Amino acid sequence: MREKSILWRIVHYMNPKRIDPKMVKLWIFWIAFNAVLFFVPRSISSETIWILVPMAGLFIYALVTKDVMQSLLMGTFSMYILWYKLGSVGAFFHDCKVVLADEENIEMYMSFFLCGGLIIAMKRSGATKAFTEFITGRFGANEKVILATSGIYAGIMSIDDYVSAFTAGAAFSPLIDKIRKPRLALAYVIRTLSICVSAMLPVGAWGYFIIFQIADAKNVPDRAAATNLFVQSIPYMFYAIIACVVALLFAVGIVPKMGLMKKAYKMSDEGKQLGELKDGSDEEEEDFDESDPRKQHISVWNLLIPMITIVIALIATGLNCFLAFGITLLVTAVLYVIQGIMTISEYVECVVDGFIDMVDMVIILMIGYAMQEVMYTMGMEGFVQKVCGMIPIVSLIPFVLFVFFSCTEFLYSLNYTLYQIALPVMIVVLTGLGANVPLCIGAIISAGLFGANACVVSDLGIVSARASRVEIYEQYQSSLPYVVISGVLAAICYLVAGFIF
């Protein structure tokens, strides 16, 4: 029969009449877009604005498909087409191998896998249910208290932003479900507080990392001087401060619901969750059997002890997330097994299922790191230096830095990479220009935080969405109005501060 013919199937299923018209237009654009990139010479794209063009294509693709994995993969490959031309495929898989073999990346991936197992274990044990009952028993179904508490918790736990987002989502999403409110609201609050507070803490994962990048500047003598510069920049992290305030005001109901968030609240009143995961990853929640006598009368300490263990382990291991989660997973295993809540076999099954649950997120991050590799190769560092040299008025530098890098981070959030590229170079350049260095450092850090909150493929966006059990794209859309408001207010602050300080 003709249906078995490969040629027939290609002609039949590639007929534009059988394809969504939106996707036909998108693919025509995408083919033309990549054809242009292919014929752009390396000499033109090196250390120029062309480095950012594939990210604009990625952003358009994401807006049309609302598929983060697909858009990130296509956008990343466009970057390789721009630089490597006919060698794109080989270069892409080579860089994937490089980022998979990187020791720090391996630790991060493994941290996510272990955290996935811990989250599922806490759910299946009934620990999250016990926490829900504990909070609602004292505060009732008070949305404002629950959301504000989740934000405060995320801030307190933000010694590591990933840990903060993961554990806050695991602990508070059952509470949000119980009071029939949107998980998207929770995702917005914990995403904002976890990342912004972490960047303002010298002992936080982000703060710790930023201090190391400042110390790499040629005119910064040692880490003590770098720490001093970082501390001086904290009052100038306007976006971080404003975003936290806006998120907390949203949590307590002062900032109104806007855009998709308003729709999410209407749907929650009808008992529906806008953006709820549709990939089957919520199935483990149904595995909790309330009729199982082993899971009756579970203490809230079965959730609090693992979380306290994470914090202690992070501090004791020098912010080694992988080791901290490993220690916590073992402590939790002993805690649950000796109480008879789970058998060893059941606990191991939770860990395995947690690994599976995190695979797609790790793949997204791996592709993102591959894009960072090719951007380094294309001369992103030199491009940053050129941008600085084009600013005519010294007082405008903080404002321009914040706006420019916020725009690039919005298209594709590089997070740590922005600080790795920009800070060591910028501190030297800014000192020579006579600019207020702590103010400018605060502007660059704020731009990175804006991207971490605003970008559709931000790694922390992926983490907080998964922790809150919502789709990444819906989380991006629902939180965007609040992030943009915070960004605009921060930009105004940098414009004014540039002329005052």
FENHU-V373707 format. One record per helix or strand. SS is the DSSP state (H for helix, E for strand). FROM is the first residue (numbers start at 1). TO is the last residue. Records with the same first field share a line. If there is no record, write none. Layout:
# FENHU-V373707
SS=FROM-TO ; FROM-TO
This chain:
# FENHU-V373707
H=2-4 ; 6-13 ; 16-18 ; 21-38 ; 42-45 ; 50-65 ; 68-101 ; 103-125 ; 127-139 ; 143-156 ; 161-178 ; 183-200 ; 205-215 ; 223-236 ; 238-251 ; 259-269 ; 283-286 ; 293-295 ; 301-316 ; 321-338 ; 344-378 ; 380-389 ; 394-411 ; 416-433 ; 437-454 ; 459-468 ; 472-500
E=276-276 ; 470-470
